[in-house]
Amino acid sequence: MDEPNDKPLVDQMTDVVADAAGELAKTAVKAVAKRAKKAVVSHTPRPVKKAAKAVVKTAKAPKTKAKKAAKKKTAVKKSKKAKSSKSKKSKR
């Protein structure tokens, strides 16, 4: 490509303005898409929203249940150890 110094000043300015216009267009498209998403969400019926939340909740459920189960297992092991040591002391 030509170096910026080889181009006339008008062509250099045109390139700068074109780049800036491209960035502005990109930002404008993102802003419009964001507003469109909000409009769609606000016009979505409540039953559909509830169903979507339920699906998300069930998709996340196994992870939380697994963590809770692991906590319960460790708590049970600790309580069994505590009970066994207490029972040995009480027998003496």
Secondary structure, DSSP 8 states (H G I E B T S, - for coil): ---TTTS-HHHHHHHHHHHHHHHHHHHHHHHHHHHHHHHHHHTS-HHHHHHHHHHHHHHHHHHHHHHHHHHHHHHHHHHHHHHHHHHHHHH-
